Amino acid sequence: MDHVVGGAPLCTSTGSSRLNLKRVWIVLLLGTEVLGTEEDGRRSWMTTETKDGPGAVVIGAGPAGLAVARELDHQHGIKTLVLDRAAAPAISWRSRYDNFRLNTAGFLSHLPGQRIPLNAGRWPTKEDMVRYFDHYVARQNIALMLGCAVHRVDRAEGVWQLDTSSGEIRTPAIVLATGNYSAPTIPRWPGLSRFSGEIVHSGDFTNAWPYRGRDVLVVGAGNSAADIAVQLANDGARRIWLAVRTPPHLVRRAMGPFPSDIFLELFSRVPARMIDPLIARMNRLIWGDLSAYGFQRPTLGLKATVEQRGRIPTLADELIDAVRVGRVEVVGAVKALESDGVILADGTSVAPQVIIAATGFGTDLDGLVGHLGVLDEHGNPRGGFASHVGDGMFAIGYGIPPNGPLRAIRLNATPLARHIGAYLQRIGPSVRAPRECAPADFVAPGQLLGDAR
């Protein structure tokens, strides 16, 4: 799948593929004003003035990319261009299902330099977060270019060369920030092609309305699976099964007045071998024995599971209620599909009309940078959540951090920006993109690009 970024070429090797203004919509976010013209349904948001090419290019306008761009500009004076395939920043947040709420407390989940408004509440909704990210772009003066495909990244003449559908972009430093949700994944169950019912990935689930009166199997035991099962139970699905392969750690959203993620924060420096037995005892007091309902006890402790397997606990208040009253039935893992049913790992079967696969996403980075040997066995950039992969290629936001992705982004964006600044200072201006390759559509705030004449 192409990685889409926006706007027009910063420079090309031949100089023949400069900006075609008739094919670009430039929108300048100036406070609350939006100025723009539209051509061919393409769009960019620009907020930064520069006369030279950007010191760094970020691929991905999700929270990680926005945070690093902000820190590079505000802390180090490095003009940064953020590229994304979508028509707006933070697109994965805009496309989440109805009734989505942040799984971590809002006051711990902000990006550098700007808090989430208090009126968003303890657990902000999807709409709250989209408004927050939009305001972040405007208030932090982040330059975005949207709506163009990045096919491949290569190293050439000491800089990074981005092959895009709009031409070639060259920059001394790039940041991979496309996130964990680029490519929905559905397991290749035996008999998948023979199933006569409907198969939907959780990324395409909007709400429960299309499934009223229907029998639905939800596959997965994470937060998306739990939320979807509860929505189906509340909004009229006839029968609901939840297929669980690995027993999840089930936690309450809050312990009295305190959000549960506060405790992970408090115990972040305590070894898993010490804190996990305490968490297990607390959960037994809270939930009791859930094995009769199909939830077996996890074999690995909660913190160890997060650290070793990258699996976060499931917020299960409403799910447990639905399971206990019989609205959701927990069953074993999917083993195979038949034309009119699903065979489970224990040999039993169910006959859903719809399968909703809450089975995760892939990073889809192989076509972009896989040929460079910078990805690990999971398809993530080497080096952990935030790293200098090498030669001015940096990455942030891949994998599941133990303290929540948004907080991890805030904590890692600042030191990563510092490493990028140090790298650019070390290589000096001799290998920077030349002035004649400055972006043709970098304009002063308030100036509107019109048709090319």
N, C-alpha and C positions, 0 to 999 in steps of 0.2 A: 504494500500500500504506500502511496506517495505521502511524504511528509509535506504538508502544504504550509507555505509561509506567504507573507503578503507583499503586495506592491510590485515594485519594478527592480531591475538589476542595479546593484550598486556600481558594478563595473563589469566589463566583459573582456575576454582576451582579444577580441577583434575590434571592440569599440562600436560594433554595428547594431547592438541590441540595447540601445538606450531606452529610457522611459517613454512609453507611448501614453501620453496623458489622457487620450480619449478612452483608454481602457481601464482607468483607475478612478476610484472614488476616494478622495482624500478627505477625511473628517478630522478637524482640529478640535480637540477637547480643551476648551479654555474655561476653567471653572465649570459652570453649568451650561455654557453655550456650546452648541454643536453647529459647525458650518460645514456644508458639503455639497457635492454634486455627484450624481450617480451615472456610471457608464458600465454596461455589461454586468451589472449586479455584483461587481467586485468592490472591495472596500479596504481602506487602511485608516488607522488612527495615528496621528502624528502629534507630538507634544513638545518636541525638542528642537532647538535651533542649533545648527552646526555648519561650519564651512568645510570641514574635513570629513573623511570617512569615519565611521564609528571605530572606537578602539576595540570593541568586542561585539560579537553577534550572539544572541541567545536564540536557540531554536525551541520554541514552546512558550506560549503566553499564559500558562497556568500559574498557580501561586508560586511555584519554585522559580520560574523564569522571571516573573515580575519582581520577586524579592531580591534576586541577584542583581537585576538591572538597576533597581533602586539603590542598592548598596554601592554598586560600582560608581554611579553618578554622584550620590550624596556624600559618600565617604572618601572617594578617591578621584572625583572629577573626571571619570572615564565615560565618555559618551557611548551609550550602548543602544543597539537596535535589537528589538525583540521581534522575532518572526513566528508566525503561527499559521496553520492551515485553515483555520476557521474564520468566520466573519466577525467574531467578537472575542475578547479575552476570556479565559477561564471557561472554555466551551463545555468541558466535562461536567462542570457544576450546573450549567444552564440546562443540560439534557438529563439530569437526574429525575427520578420518578417523583410524582406528586407526594406531598406529605413528608418528603425527606427532611431530616434534621441532622445537624452536625452531631457526631458521636462523641465529641470532646467539648468541654466547656468553652464558651465563646471568649471568656477573658484570658484563656491560655492559648488561643488559636489564631491570633492576629499575626500579620506580617510585620517586618521591621518598619518602625517609624509611624505606624498608624493603627490604633486599636479598633476593634469591631465595636460599633455603637452599643451602649448599654441597653437601648430600647429593643435590640435584637433578642434580648433575653438570655437565659442560661445556655440554651441549645438553639442557636440560630437556625432558621429554615433555609431551604434552597434559595428562596427569593432574597432573604437577608444577605446571604453570602454573595450572590450575584451583584447586588447593589454595593456591597462592600468592595468587591474587586473592581467594579467600574469606577467607584470613587477613588480607589487606590491609584489606578492608572492616571486619573486626572490630577489628583492632589500631589502625587509624587513625580509628575511630569515625565512619564515613561513613554518612549517612542516605540510605537507598534507599527508593523507592516503585516497585513493580513491577506490571505486568499491566493497563495501561490505555492506550487508543489516543489519541495526540495527532494530531488531524486537521489542524490549521492553527495558524500563529502570526501574530498581527497586532499592530500598534502602536495603542494606544488610551490617550488621556489621559496620555501621557508614560511609560507602562509597557508591558511586553510582555504580551499576552493570549494564553494558550494554550487553544485549544478542544480539550477532551479528551472521551472517552466517559464520563468521570466528572464532568464539569462544567468550569467555567472556572477557570483558574489565572492569577493576575496577579503579575508580578515585575518589578523594575526592571532586572534583568540576566539574560540567558540565555546559556548556552554550548551550541552545537551540537557534539555529540561522538558522533554515531551511527555514525561509522566508515565504512570503505571497503567493507564487506561486507554491505550491506543487501539488495541485489537481485541475484541471479545473472543473468548475461547469456549468452545463446546467440546467435551470429550468425544472421541471417536468410538462410541459404544457399538458393539456388534449389533447389526440389524438397524442401525440408525436410518439408513435410506429406505427401509421398509415400513417404518412407522407411519401410519395413515393419519395420525392426529397432527396437531400444530406444535411446533417447537419454537420457543421464543427465548432469546438471551435476556438476562436481567437488564442489560444495558438498553434494551428496546422496550422495557416495561414502563408504562407511564402511570397507569392506575388500574384498579380492579374492575372497572366498568365492563370491558369486553368479555370478562370471564364470569359474569353473573349467571348462576344456574348451571355452570359447567364443572366437571371434575378435573382438578388440576394437581399435578405433581410438581412441587418445587424441589429442585436438586441443589443442595448446598446447606451449610449450617452457619454461614457468616451473617453479618449485619444486614446485608441486602436480602438474603434469603429469609431472615426472620421478619424484616419489615414487610416484604411482599406477602408472606404467608399470613401475617396479621391483617394486612389490607384486604386480602381475599376473604378471610374469615369475617371481617367487619362489613364487607360490601357485597355479600351475596353469592360467592362461589358455592357450589353445592357440596362438594367433598374435596378436602385438601389433604394431601400427603406431603410430608417433608422428608426427603431422602437424605440420610446422614451417613457419610462414609467415616469421617474421623470425629469422635466425640468432641464437641466444642467446650470451651470454658464459658459458662453462662454467668453473667454478672448483672446486677441492677444498675440502672442509669445513674442512680444516686443512692448514697447511704445517709438517710436523713437529709440534712441541708447541704451535704457535701457531694459534688459530682464524683463518680467513681474514678475518673482519670486523675483526680487530685491525689489519690492514694498511690497510684503508679508513679506520680511525680515525687511524692514524699519518699517513696522507697526505691527511687531510681538507682541509688548507689548501694543498696543492700543486695548481697548476692542472692541469686534465685534459690539456692539450697537452703537459705535461712528464711526467706519470706514466703516461699510457695507452700510449706506446710501450714502456715498461719492462714493464708488465703483459702486453702482447702477446707480448713475447719470452719472458717467464717461462711463459706458457701454452703456447707452442710447445714449450718444453723439457719441460713436464710431460706434455702430451697427444700431442705429435707432430701430424702432419697428419690431421685427422679428416674431410676432405672425401670420402674414399672411403666413409665410413659415413653420409654424408648431412648432416653438420654443416659448413656453409660458414663462412668467416671473416666475422665481423660487419664492417659497413662503418664503424661508429662505435666509438670506443674505449669501454672499460668505464666509466670514470668519467663520460665525456661522455654515454654512454647513460643512466646513472642521473640525471644532472643535467638533461639536455635532454628525455628521453622518459619518465622515471619508471619505468624498467625495471631491476630489480635482477638481478644475476647468478644463474645456476642452479647449485646445489650438485650436482655431477654425478659424484661418485666411483662410486656404484653404477650409475648410468645408463650411463656409458661402458662399464663392465664388461659390462652386459647387452647393449649394442649390439654390442660387439666379438665376443661369442660367438654372436650371431645370435638372441638371445631377443627383442630389440626391434629393429624395422626402422624407420629414419627415412625418412619420405616427404615429399613436398611439401605445400603448403597445400591445404585443401579448397576446391574451386571450385564444386561442385554435388553434390546428392544425387539418386539414383535410387531406385526402389523396393527394389532389392536390392544397391545398391552406392554407392560414393562416387567421384566424378570429381575428380582432383587437378589442381593448377595446371599440371603438365607434360603433361597429357593422358592419363596412365595412370589406372588405377582400382584400387580395392581393394573387397573385399566383406565388411565386418565385420557381425557380428550385433549388436554394441553399439557405440555412439559415446559416449565420455566426454568432455565438453566442459570442459576446464580453461581456459575463455575469460574468466575474470574476473567481477567484480561491479561494480554501480553503487551510488552513494550513495543514490539514491531520495529526494532532498530536494526535488524539484520541487513535489510536492503540499503539503509542509510550509511552505516559505519561498520557493518559486519566484516567486510573485506579488509578492514584495518587491523583486525585481531584485538579489538579493545573490549569485547564483550565476554562475560563469564558464561558458565553453563546454563544459566537461567535467562540469558539474553539481556542482562543488565550491564551497564558500563562497569568495568573493573574498579575496585577501590572503595566500595561501600556507598552509603547514602549520598555523600558529597565528596568529590575527589578531583585531583588533577590526573587525568588519564594519561597525559603525556603530550609534549610539544605544543602546549597551548590549547589542548582540548580538555575541557572541564565538564563535570556532570553533577547534577543535583536532583534529588527527588525520586530515586529508584530504590525499590525494596520497601519493606514495611518497618519503620523504626519503632522501638518499644514505647515511646512517649507520644505517639500520634504524629501524623505526617505534617500538619500545619505548624505545630510547635517545633518539630525537627527542622522544618524549612527555615523558620525564623532564627533558630539557634545556629544553623549551618551556613546561611546565606552571607552573614557578615565575615566569618573567617574565610569562606571561599572567595568572596570578593577581594579580600586582602591578598590571597594567594594569586589571584588573577592580576591585581595591580602590581605585585612584586614581579610576576613573570613579564609583564609588558615593560616594566622599568628595566629589567635585566636584559631583554633582547634589544632595547633601544629603538630609535626611530628608523634605523636603516632598513629593517625588514617590514615596516608597517606598510599598509596599503597606500599607494601614491596618491597625492592630492587630486590628480586628474581622474581618479576612480572614485571620487566622493559621490555619494548618492545624489542623483539628479533631482530627487523629490524631497530632500531635506530642506525645509523652508522655515522662515521665521514664524513664530506663533502669531496667528491672526491673518497670515497671508494665505489666500486660497488658490490652489492650482486649478486653472480652467482648461478648456480645450487647447490642444497644441495647434498653433496656426503656422 
